[in-house]
Amino acid sequence: MLRPMREMPMNSETNPIDRVLAEVAAPVLRYLQRYVGERSLAEDLQQETLLRISRGLPGFDGRSSLRTWAFAIANRVAADHFRQPERRQQIVELDEALDAVDPEREIGERIVADAMNQCVRQVIDSLPDTYRAPLILYDLEELSIEQTAEICQCTVANAKIRLHRARRRLKAALQRQCAFYRDDEGTYRCDRKA
């Protein structure tokens, strides 16, 4: 098993594979966490991804950037995970939502933010892999459409179509499930429809 990246000291004697793994570990973990919605699962998938990267690095020919190549491997690892029959219908709660909330905010605001995060997470989790990956890669990871297409192993035109359809499904699902409004301070809010 690979050691967590934070335990790998980096110096001039560090193995080139360790340097590569240290470079891609954090972005891969962030992507996987957004993809699966659960930190502990993302960490497990990160380890599998890093293992595959270390095995494949000698054959990496540099046709794409190292980051794009790493995301493509992470994308396949996550998709493989969800292809397992016992994982297909799993909806994952976004436990980390509390970490993203400012502790100074009132409890009511935290509840509203948590509800919105949970709602968005459930909709993203319900998207097929072919739509979920482009949405996360392009909109959340801020990769180019060309990089997104390469990672998803499709044409740029197909990546654009998948992204458009993912956004459309996300919007439609949120409109069905939520009543949107602006509060007295102009902040965008959502109430779950019954």
Steps between C-alpha positions, in 0.01 A plus 500: 500500500622849422587736778281811524661789311538716809743241637730513198781749561608667179871560442757471225532126562127431469406235247353655180186288542453637853536855365232435237268339755547792739422744219170337399380364836312808623325587171402136450357477853303824453357372170411160644336657804284712274424198283398260778391748769669322790852571626585152629389336174689765302814422700464130421453575132794741512724219621387277213554787256850573631584132480388489135695820428818357652459181295428689179755779535781317318272475195373862521605661173395859573232535230295681764595686814577294808199651676263410216639146490456467879140626482426250222623218721303633799190526283531133399562391860186684619289372211621144567401539864144602410467222244510246782139381549491572875598864434266595216207649692699646787424859596778650708442770759733798490636486854771751419240774448550614858871555431416738217266708715632801687460430876404864561179468301172452677368147541207574268737598220702184555187287473402671175853463357517135604162429339612663176833311501323172568248564224769585244711203611205262456431632152867472399509145641194409295661605171638223281881479495509639147341824626639516855866493399486789247297713741751454781810527280391811311285692749662404831859409409508776237674290238473600135243332280787336310642353822152391607448325167835325525432378854151382406639334187268678261514776241486866600157525338378201700644647823309823433179305442549297818573815700193674360279201578644468852433867571148468357427194718644672807288809440182301436549282807565800722194680365286192573638453849557857617315829520756774435472855633711794615493591867485855643877539450486385137659162570381216277314238711320173448223320685442132430159438346285252686 
